[in-house]
């Protein structure tokens, strides 16, 4: 399946609107060594790096939500909120 990294990033933020709602920036790069996209979520100095296997990225582009990625996004938001509150 052919798509650009920009298209994948746009699809991820479309499928997980909480990313934009919470003001989280997203960047990604493809690692040929891991055959996966390395995704970097950032907000106010907090950062989470995770990976999305090529197969999962292909499914994402087909509109299938990746449960693992959704859990990572939710965990980042939770951790960021705890940091913000001083916990």
TAHUMO-V901957 format. One record per backbone hydrogen bond with DSSP energy under -1.0 kcal/mol. CO is the residue of the C=O (numbers start at 1). NH is the residue of the N-H. E is the energy in kcal/mol with one decimal. If there is no record, write none. Layout:
CO & NH & E
CO & NH & E
//
This chain:
4 & 8 & -2.0
5 & 9 & -2.7
6 & 10 & -2.7
7 & 11 & -2.2
8 & 12 & -2.6
9 & 13 & -2.4
10 & 14 & -1.7
11 & 15 & -2.6
12 & 16 & -2.0
16 & 19 & -2.2
17 & 21 & -2.5
18 & 22 & -1.7
19 & 24 & -2.6
20 & 23 & -1.7
25 & 42 & -2.2
27 & 40 & -3.2
29 & 38 & -3.4
31 & 35 & -1.4
31 & 36 & -1.5
35 & 54 & -2.1
36 & 31 & -3.2
37 & 52 & -2.5
38 & 29 & -1.7
39 & 50 & -2.5
40 & 27 & -1.8
41 & 48 & -2.5
42 & 25 & -3.0
43 & 46 & -2.6
46 & 43 & -2.3
48 & 41 & -3.1
50 & 39 & -3.1
52 & 37 & -3.0
53 & 57 & -2.6
54 & 58 & -2.6
55 & 59 & -2.1
56 & 60 & -2.5
57 & 61 & -2.2
59 & 64 & -2.7
60 & 63 & -1.9
66 & 70 & -2.4
67 & 71 & -2.3
68 & 72 & -2.0
69 & 73 & -2.4
70 & 74 & -2.3
71 & 75 & -2.4
72 & 76 & -2.4
73 & 77 & -2.4
74 & 78 & -2.4
75 & 79 & -2.9
76 & 80 & -2.8
77 & 81 & -2.3
78 & 82 & -2.1
79 & 83 & -2.3
80 & 84 & -2.6
81 & 85 & -1.9
82 & 87 & -2.9
//
